[in-house]
Amino acid sequence: MTKERRYGFSWDLIGDVAQGRPNLGNTTRVELYRLMEYTFRDRMEMALGTEKTDELFYEAGRLAGSMFAVHMLKPDEGLNGYIRQIQTIFRDLKIGILRVEETSGDGSRIVVTVGEDLDCSGLPDHGEEICVYDEGFLCGMLEYITGDNWRVEETDCWCTGDRVCRFEAHRVSGHE
């Protein structure tokens, strides 16, 4: 017997923010977002360990990225058009400043940076990359856009002394 899920994700959980927050609107402070993210992470690590927590954050980001793409991006003719849309939406929603640094000729590898990243810009140097959710988010968007499987890994982070987060995406065969 499987337990019924109480909060299986659907876009309906985003709700009608204009109706629900007619006076406060759709913005809040970064500190509150990080408070929620890092307290979730703390409790999950205590209960499940770091490796499992990273796996869950990546998969949550992957789901969020694909749903974000479905609901926020307009159909486009190619990867470059989608990237332009993402850059505009990231800036408009104050998620970060996305730039493409490098792409392979065959489209199997993409390197992007996110400046002023919502998750970590301004945090102390921890000596390791921490943007696991962002890895999954970028993966989910790429999978939606291309129809292919991807694996995304952060290679530089504000928390390693860099001033942008750098992500390397690789197209993979098979389903991960």
Phi, psi and omega in degrees: 000126178264143180284136178292137179278137179274326187231043172304133188291137165215157181298338178300334179292346174289323176077182177260092185296322180299320179286318185281337181229061185295336181261325185267337176075197188258019180240154173209186184266149179303322181303322181288321175300313181292325176302314179294310183301312187278338171285323172302312182299317180301309181294321179294317179297321178296322183276325191241344185093162185293316184299312180293322178297315177301317179300315181292321178296319178299312182292325175295316176298320179298314177298314180298317180298318179291319179292322175301313181297315180301316188264344185247336183264144175269149178306142182220166183274350182188173183302318182299320178295319177296318180300317178300316178299314181299317178302315181294313182294317178302316180292313182298320180273000178062035175282322181163178180250104185269134175225141173270123179267326189200144171222148175280157181299328182267002177076015182268354181216134179223135175243124179235155171242152173233112176271154180053040184303133182303323186283329191219346183302126181097352177285160177292159177290116179261351181082005176207155178291140183235000189271056181295319178300317179297322176304310180296321181299312179296320177301311181300319178295314180298320179295320178295313185294316188263338186078005180252164175275141181227160169229128182242135179228134175282130181250339175219149185210153173307322184282003171245014178097355177278166181248008168220159172263130181246133182234134177249122182250134179234131173290134180238155177267152181078175181260131179267000000 
